[in-house]
Amino acid sequence: MTRTVIEISNLGKQYRLGQIGTGSIADDFKKWWYQVRGKENPFLKVGEENDRSKAGKSDYVWALRDVNLRVNEGDVMGIIGKNGAGKSTLLKILSRTTAPTVGEYKIRGRVASLLEVGTGFHPDLSGRENIFLNGAILGMKTQEIRAKFDEIVDFSGVERYIDTPVKRYSSGMYVRLAFAVAAHLDPEILIVDEVLAVGDQEFQDKCLGKMKSVSAAGRTVLFVSHNLVSIKQLCTKAVFMKNGTLKKTGATTEIIEEYLNDGNTQLQDGTIPEDMLRQFATGDAYFRKIEVLNLSEQMVSELAFNEPFKVKLLLEVLKPLFNVMININICNTLGEPIAFAAEKKDSVYAARSFEPGYHEILVEFDLNLLPSNYKLTVGISHMKSGVTIDWVEGVSTFKVGKISYNMHADYPWDSTHGYVEPVTQWNYSKK
C-alpha cells in the first residue's frame, strides 16, 4: 500500500503589505482579544488574492490559500506557476522556515531542503563545517556524515575551497555544495527550489541525475522550477499554482499544458488579433491568418494519427518584397521546434517575391506526427540578409490523437515516444 508522506489540509499564509512581522500593536491586540474570547481571528476574513499585477484595496494578501495536497512516498512532484504563485512559500512552510497562518500539514520522514541561495549554511563556517552542521540538523551521527563526506565534496566540485568560509564562495559554488549536502545525506524527502538555475549546465544535469537516483531509491522529491523541460524529464506528477491557490494536480504533461494554455486566447477562425505581440516585425508585411486544415481543406483543431494535413497562411504585404522566404515551425507545448518547413527547389531553399496586397500560401504536410499537442510558429525573412519581416510565435494550436487515419493502425502505446515518426525501411538477413 502506498504511504502518504506529506499531507496538507486547508493551508494558508497571509502577509501584510509593507510590514515586517505580524503588523501593528493594535492588530496584534485585536487578534489576542478575539482569541481569548474563543472567536476566529478577524484578519482571516480579510485579505485578497495574491495577484501582483493588480492594485488591491486591502493591506492583507494571501500568499497561499486553501491549499490541499497529498504526496505519496516515491513521488517526484513538480510545482509550476508564475512568479508570485506561492510555490516558494509552500516549500518554506514544508521546510519549517516559516509557519502557516491557517491550516495544517503533516510530514512523515526526514526532510532536506534547498531553497534560495543562503539558506541552511552558516556564512562564517567553512564548507567542511557546514557539511557536518547540516548532517547534525538532519539527525545524522558524525560517523554517518564522515562516510558520505568524500562523495559530497566530489559531487560539489569545490574541494579546493572546502576549508574556506562559505561567505567567500560564489553563488554557483554555494549552490553546488548546498545541493550536494541536501541530496547525499539520505533524506527521505528532498525539497528543491529554483536555485539550480544558478549553476552551469553541467551541474544542472548532475543535479537532475541525482534527483532521479534519489527517487529511484523510493524517496520523495518536491521540485520547483521554471524550466519546464526539466520538470517534464524528472517529475511523475505536477502541481499548477496560480495567485496562491492550487489550480490543478495530475500527470506532468497534462499540468504543463494547463499552465502554458492558462490565459492564452485561441485564434478565432485562424485570424491573428491586431494587438497580438509580434517579434522582429519590420512593418513591411504581416501574417493575418493561420489555419490547420485536413485534406478536405476544412479547418481542424485535432488530427488523427498518421493523417496528412495542410497549413494555410494569409499574408498581407504592405511594401514590395523581393527574395524572401517563408518558414513554418511545428513546436511542442513547451515551444521547442520539432519540425521545420520551408520551400525548396532542387534541394535548395527557394526565394519568392510579393507585390503589395493579400497572398494565400497553402503548404501540405505528410509528417507522421505522434499523438501530442502542437503549436505553429511562422516567419518571413529576407534570404540574403536574414532580416525577419514578421514572426508569429506559438499560435494555431492543434492536437494529434491516437486513433489512426488509416483503418486498424492506431497508436498502440499509452505513452508517446517522441514527436515525429520517420519513414524507414527495415531489412533483415540471417547470418
C-alpha positions as CSV (number, residue, x, y, z in Angstrom):
1,M,0.0,0.0,0.0
2,T,1.3,3.5,-0.9
3,R,2.2,5.6,2.1
4,T,1.4,9.3,2.2
5,V,4.4,11.2,3.4
6,I,3.1,14.8,3.0
7,E,-0.5,15.7,3.8
8,I,-1.6,19.3,3.5
9,S,-5.1,20.5,4.6
10,N,-6.6,23.9,4.0
11,L,-3.2,25.6,4.3
12,G,-3.0,29.3,4.1
13,K,-0.3,32.0,4.6
14,Q,-1.3,35.7,4.9
15,Y,1.1,38.7,4.8
16,R,0.5,42.3,5.5
17,L,2.0,44.5,2.7
18,G,4.7,47.0,3.8
19,Q,5.0,45.5,7.2
20,I,7.8,43.5,8.9
21,G,6.4,41.0,11.4
22,T,2.8,40.5,12.4
23,G,1.7,44.1,11.9
24,S,0.8,46.9,14.3
25,I,0.4,46.6,18.0
26,A,-3.3,47.4,17.6
27,D,-3.7,44.5,15.1
28,D,-1.8,42.1,17.5
29,F,-4.0,43.2,20.4
30,K,-7.2,42.7,18.3
31,K,-6.1,39.1,17.4
32,W,-5.3,38.3,21.0
33,W,-8.7,39.7,22.2
34,Y,-10.6,37.6,19.7
35,Q,-8.5,34.5,20.7
36,V,-9.2,34.8,24.5
37,R,-12.9,35.1,23.7
38,G,-12.7,31.9,21.6
39,K,-13.5,33.7,18.4
40,E,-12.0,33.4,14.9
41,N,-9.1,35.7,14.0
42,P,-10.8,38.7,12.3
43,F,-7.9,39.1,9.9
44,L,-8.6,35.7,8.4
45,K,-11.8,37.2,6.9
46,V,-9.9,40.0,5.1
47,G,-7.2,39.9,2.5
48,E,-7.1,39.5,-1.2
49,E,-5.8,37.0,-3.8
50,N,-2.1,37.4,-4.4
51,D,-2.3,38.8,-7.9
52,R,0.8,41.0,-8.1
53,S,-0.3,42.6,-11.4
54,K,-3.3,44.4,-10.0
55,A,-3.7,47.1,-7.4
56,G,-5.6,46.0,-4.3
57,K,-7.9,47.5,-1.7
58,S,-6.6,45.6,1.3
59,D,-3.2,45.7,3.1
60,Y,-3.5,41.9,3.6
61,V,-2.8,39.4,0.9
62,W,-2.9,35.6,0.8
63,A,0.4,34.2,-0.5
64,L,-1.3,30.8,-0.1
65,R,-5.0,30.0,0.4
66,D,-7.0,26.8,0.8
67,V,-4.1,24.5,-0.4
68,N,-4.9,20.8,-0.1
69,L,-2.4,18.2,-1.3
70,R,-1.3,14.7,-0.7
71,V,2.2,13.5,-1.7
72,N,2.9,9.8,-1.6
73,E,6.2,8.0,-0.9
74,G,8.4,7.9,-4.0
75,D,6.5,10.7,-5.8
76,V,8.6,13.1,-7.8
77,M,6.3,16.1,-7.9
78,G,7.0,19.3,-9.9
79,I,5.4,22.6,-8.7
80,I,5.0,25.1,-11.5
81,G,3.4,28.5,-11.8
82,K,4.3,32.2,-12.5
83,N,6.3,34.3,-10.1
84,G,4.2,35.1,-7.1
85,A,2.1,32.0,-7.4
86,G,3.0,30.7,-3.9
87,K,5.4,28.0,-4.9
88,S,8.3,29.1,-2.7
89,T,6.1,30.0,0.2
90,L,4.7,26.5,0.2
91,L,8.2,25.0,0.2
92,K,9.2,27.3,3.1
93,I,6.3,26.1,5.2
94,L,7.1,22.4,4.4
95,S,10.8,23.1,5.3
96,R,9.6,24.7,8.5
97,T,11.4,28.0,7.8
98,T,8.0,29.8,8.1
99,A,4.7,29.0,9.8
100,P,1.3,28.9,8.1
101,T,-1.4,31.3,9.1
102,V,-4.2,28.7,8.9
103,G,-4.5,25.0,8.1
104,E,-2.1,22.2,8.9
105,Y,0.4,19.9,7.3
106,K,1.9,16.6,8.3
107,I,5.3,15.3,7.1
108,R,6.4,11.7,7.7
109,G,10.1,11.4,7.1
110,R,13.4,13.3,7.3
111,V,13.4,16.4,5.1
112,A,16.4,18.0,3.4
113,S,15.7,21.4,1.7
114,L,17.5,23.5,-0.8
115,L,15.7,26.8,-1.1
116,E,17.1,30.2,-2.1
117,V,20.8,30.8,-2.0
118,G,21.9,31.5,1.5
119,T,19.5,29.2,3.3
120,G,20.9,26.4,5.5
121,F,24.6,27.3,5.8
122,H,26.3,29.5,8.4
123,P,28.3,32.0,6.4
124,D,31.3,32.1,8.8
125,L,31.8,28.4,8.9
126,S,33.8,26.5,6.3
127,G,32.3,24.2,3.7
128,R,33.6,21.2,5.8
129,E,32.0,22.5,9.0
130,N,28.7,23.3,7.2
131,I,28.5,19.7,5.9
132,F,28.7,18.3,9.5
133,L,26.4,21.0,10.8
134,N,23.7,20.2,8.2
135,G,24.1,16.5,8.8
136,A,23.6,17.0,12.6
137,I,20.5,19.1,11.9
138,L,19.1,16.2,9.9
139,G,19.8,13.9,12.9
140,M,22.8,12.0,11.5
141,K,25.7,10.8,13.6
142,T,29.2,12.1,12.9
143,Q,30.2,8.6,11.7
144,E,27.4,8.6,9.1
145,I,28.4,12.1,7.8
146,R,32.1,11.1,7.5
147,A,31.0,8.1,5.4
148,K,29.3,10.4,3.0
149,F,31.8,13.3,3.2
150,D,34.1,12.4,0.2
151,E,31.1,11.7,-2.0
152,I,29.6,15.1,-1.1
153,V,32.8,17.0,-1.8
154,D,33.5,15.2,-5.1
155,F,29.9,15.9,-6.3
156,S,30.1,19.6,-5.4
157,G,33.4,20.2,-7.2
158,V,34.6,22.6,-4.5
159,E,37.3,20.5,-2.9
160,R,39.9,23.2,-3.1
161,Y,37.7,25.6,-1.1
162,I,36.2,23.1,1.4
163,D,38.0,24.7,4.4
164,T,37.2,28.3,3.3
165,P,34.2,30.1,4.9
166,V,31.2,29.8,2.6
167,K,30.7,33.5,2.7
168,R,33.7,33.7,0.3
169,Y,32.0,31.3,-2.2
170,S,30.4,32.5,-5.4
171,S,26.7,31.8,-5.7
172,G,27.4,28.9,-8.0
173,M,29.9,27.3,-5.6
174,Y,27.4,27.8,-2.7
175,V,24.6,26.1,-4.6
176,R,26.9,23.2,-5.7
177,L,27.8,22.4,-2.1
178,A,24.3,23.0,-0.7
179,F,22.8,20.7,-3.2
180,A,25.4,18.0,-2.7
181,V,24.8,18.1,1.1
182,A,21.0,18.0,0.7
183,A,21.0,15.2,-1.8
184,H,23.7,12.9,-0.2
185,L,22.7,12.9,3.5
186,D,20.0,10.3,2.9
187,P,16.9,12.5,3.2
188,E,13.5,10.7,2.9
189,I,12.0,13.9,1.4
190,L,14.1,16.2,-0.8
191,I,12.7,19.7,-1.4
192,V,14.4,21.8,-4.1
193,D,13.5,25.3,-5.2
194,E,14.6,27.2,-8.3
195,V,18.2,27.6,-7.1
196,L,19.5,25.1,-9.6
197,A,19.2,27.9,-12.2
198,V,22.3,29.4,-10.6
199,G,24.6,26.5,-11.6
200,D,26.1,25.9,-15.0
201,Q,24.6,23.4,-17.4
202,E,26.9,20.6,-16.4
203,F,26.0,20.9,-12.8
204,Q,22.2,21.2,-13.6
205,D,22.5,17.9,-15.5
206,K,24.3,16.3,-12.5
207,C,21.6,17.6,-10.1
208,L,18.8,16.2,-12.3
209,G,20.6,12.8,-12.5
210,K,21.0,12.8,-8.7
211,M,17.3,13.6,-8.1
212,K,16.4,10.7,-10.4
213,S,18.6,8.3,-8.4
214,V,17.1,9.6,-5.2
215,S,13.5,9.0,-6.5
216,A,14.6,5.6,-7.8
217,A,15.6,4.6,-4.3
218,G,11.9,5.2,-3.2
219,R,12.4,8.7,-1.7
220,T,10.2,11.7,-2.4
221,V,11.2,14.8,-4.3
222,L,9.4,18.2,-4.5
223,F,10.9,20.3,-7.3
224,V,10.0,23.9,-8.1
225,S,11.4,25.2,-11.4
226,H,10.5,27.5,-14.3
227,N,12.5,25.1,-16.6
228,L,9.6,23.0,-17.9
229,V,11.9,20.7,-19.8
230,S,13.5,19.7,-16.5
231,I,10.1,19.3,-14.9
232,K,8.9,17.1,-17.8
233,Q,12.1,14.9,-17.7
234,L,12.2,14.4,-13.9
235,C,8.7,14.5,-12.5
236,T,6.0,11.9,-12.5
237,K,3.3,14.3,-11.2
238,A,2.9,18.0,-11.2
239,V,1.0,20.8,-9.4
240,F,-0.1,24.1,-11.1
241,M,-0.3,27.0,-8.7
242,K,-1.8,30.4,-9.5
243,N,-2.1,33.5,-7.3
244,G,-1.6,31.5,-4.1
245,T,-4.1,28.7,-4.9
246,L,-3.6,25.2,-6.2
247,K,-5.3,25.1,-9.6
248,K,-4.7,21.5,-10.6
249,T,-2.8,18.4,-9.8
250,G,-2.1,15.5,-12.2
251,A,0.2,13.9,-14.7
252,T,3.2,16.1,-15.6
253,T,2.4,16.6,-19.3
254,E,-1.2,17.4,-18.6
255,I,-0.3,20.0,-16.0
256,I,2.4,21.6,-18.1
257,E,-0.1,22.1,-20.9
258,E,-2.7,23.5,-18.5
259,Y,-0.1,26.0,-17.3
260,L,1.1,27.0,-20.8
261,N,-2.5,27.5,-22.0
262,D,-3.6,29.5,-19.0
263,G,-4.6,32.9,-20.2
264,N,-3.9,32.2,-23.8
265,T,-6.7,33.2,-26.2
266,Q,-7.4,30.8,-29.1
267,L,-7.5,32.2,-32.6
268,Q,-11.0,32.6,-33.9
269,D,-11.2,31.2,-37.4
270,G,-7.4,31.3,-37.5
271,T,-7.4,35.2,-37.5
272,I,-4.4,36.7,-35.7
273,P,-5.6,39.6,-33.4
274,E,-4.4,43.1,-34.4
275,D,-3.0,43.7,-30.9
276,M,-1.0,40.4,-30.7
277,L,2.6,40.9,-29.8
278,R,4.9,40.4,-32.8
279,Q,8.6,40.0,-32.6
280,F,11.1,41.4,-35.2
281,A,8.3,42.9,-37.3
282,T,9.6,45.5,-39.8
283,G,6.1,46.7,-40.8
284,D,6.6,45.6,-44.5
285,A,4.3,42.5,-44.2
286,Y,2.1,40.8,-41.6
287,F,0.6,37.3,-41.2
288,R,-3.1,37.8,-40.8
289,K,-4.4,34.3,-40.6
290,I,-3.1,30.8,-39.8
291,E,-5.2,27.7,-40.3
292,V,-4.6,23.9,-39.9
293,L,-6.6,22.0,-42.5
294,N,-7.3,18.4,-43.2
295,L,-7.0,17.1,-46.8
296,S,-10.6,18.2,-47.5
297,E,-9.3,21.7,-46.6
298,Q,-11.6,22.1,-43.6
299,M,-10.1,23.9,-40.6
300,V,-9.5,21.5,-37.7
301,S,-8.1,21.6,-34.2
302,E,-7.5,17.8,-34.0
303,L,-6.0,15.4,-36.4
304,A,-6.0,11.6,-36.5
305,F,-2.8,9.7,-36.0
306,N,-0.9,9.5,-39.4
307,E,-3.3,12.0,-41.0
308,P,-1.7,14.3,-43.7
309,F,-2.6,17.9,-43.1
310,K,-2.2,21.4,-44.6
311,V,-1.3,24.8,-43.2
312,K,-2.9,27.8,-44.8
313,L,-1.4,31.3,-44.3
314,L,-2.8,34.7,-45.2
315,L,0.0,37.3,-45.7
316,E,-0.7,41.0,-46.0
317,V,2.2,42.7,-47.9
318,L,2.4,46.4,-47.5
319,K,5.6,47.1,-49.5
320,P,7.1,45.1,-52.4
321,L,9.2,42.2,-51.2
322,F,11.9,40.5,-53.1
323,N,14.0,37.4,-52.5
324,V,12.2,36.4,-49.3
325,M,11.5,33.0,-47.6
326,I,8.5,31.9,-45.5
327,N,9.1,29.2,-42.9
328,I,6.8,27.2,-40.6
329,N,8.0,25.7,-37.3
330,I,5.9,23.0,-35.7
331,C,6.5,23.2,-31.9
332,N,5.6,21.2,-28.9
333,T,3.7,22.7,-26.0
334,L,7.0,23.9,-24.4
335,G,7.6,26.0,-27.6
336,E,10.5,23.8,-28.7
337,P,10.7,23.4,-32.5
338,I,10.4,19.8,-33.5
339,A,9.9,20.2,-37.3
340,F,10.9,23.0,-39.8
341,A,9.4,23.6,-43.2
342,A,10.5,26.0,-46.0
343,E,10.0,25.8,-49.8
344,K,12.7,24.1,-51.7
345,K,13.5,23.7,-55.4
346,D,16.1,21.0,-56.4
347,S,17.1,20.6,-52.8
348,V,17.9,24.4,-52.4
349,Y,15.8,26.8,-50.4
350,A,13.6,28.8,-52.7
351,A,13.1,32.6,-52.7
352,R,9.9,34.4,-53.5
353,S,8.8,37.9,-54.4
354,F,5.4,39.5,-53.3
355,E,3.6,42.6,-54.6
356,P,1.6,44.7,-52.1
357,G,-1.8,43.1,-51.3
358,Y,-3.1,39.8,-49.7
359,H,-1.4,36.5,-50.6
360,E,-2.6,33.0,-49.6
361,I,0.0,30.3,-49.1
362,L,-1.0,26.6,-48.8
363,V,1.5,24.1,-47.5
364,E,0.8,20.4,-47.5
365,F,2.5,18.2,-44.8
366,D,3.0,14.4,-44.7
367,L,4.9,14.3,-41.4
368,N,3.5,11.4,-39.3
369,L,3.3,13.4,-36.1
370,L,2.9,11.3,-33.0
371,P,0.0,11.8,-30.6
372,S,0.5,15.1,-28.6
373,N,-0.4,18.8,-28.6
374,Y,1.3,21.2,-31.0
375,K,1.7,24.9,-31.9
376,L,2.7,26.7,-35.1
377,T,5.3,29.4,-35.4
378,V,5.6,31.2,-38.8
379,G,8.0,33.7,-40.1
380,I,9.0,35.5,-43.3
381,S,12.5,36.9,-43.8
382,H,14.9,38.2,-46.4
383,M,17.1,35.3,-47.9
384,K,20.4,37.2,-48.1
385,S,20.4,39.4,-45.0
386,G,18.3,37.1,-42.8
387,V,16.3,40.1,-41.6
388,T,13.0,39.0,-40.2
389,I,10.0,40.8,-41.7
390,D,7.3,39.2,-39.5
391,W,7.4,36.4,-36.9
392,V,4.3,35.0,-35.1
393,E,5.1,32.5,-32.4
394,G,3.2,29.7,-30.7
395,V,-0.3,30.1,-32.4
396,S,-2.8,27.9,-34.0
397,T,-2.7,25.0,-31.5
398,F,-3.8,21.6,-32.6
399,K,-3.8,18.0,-31.3
400,V,-2.9,14.7,-32.9
401,G,-4.9,11.8,-31.4
402,K,-4.2,8.1,-31.1
403,I,-7.0,6.9,-33.3
404,S,-5.5,6.4,-36.8
405,Y,-6.5,8.0,-40.0
406,N,-5.9,4.5,-41.6
407,M,-8.0,1.5,-40.6
408,H,-6.5,-0.7,-37.8
409,A,-3.3,1.4,-37.4
410,D,-4.0,3.2,-34.1
411,Y,-1.0,4.3,-32.0
412,P,-0.6,1.2,-29.7
413,W,1.1,2.6,-26.6
414,D,-0.2,4.6,-23.6
415,S,2.8,7.0,-23.6
416,T,4.2,8.8,-26.6
417,H,7.8,8.1,-27.7
418,G,8.8,11.4,-29.3
419,Y,7.0,13.7,-31.7
420,V,7.7,12.5,-35.3
421,E,7.6,9.0,-36.7
422,P,10.0,8.9,-39.7
423,V,9.5,6.8,-42.7
424,T,12.1,4.0,-42.5
425,Q,12.9,0.8,-44.4
426,W,13.9,-2.3,-42.3
427,N,16.0,-5.1,-43.9
428,Y,16.6,-8.4,-42.1
429,S,19.0,-11.2,-43.0
430,K,20.1,-14.4,-41.4
431,K,23.8,-14.7,-40.7
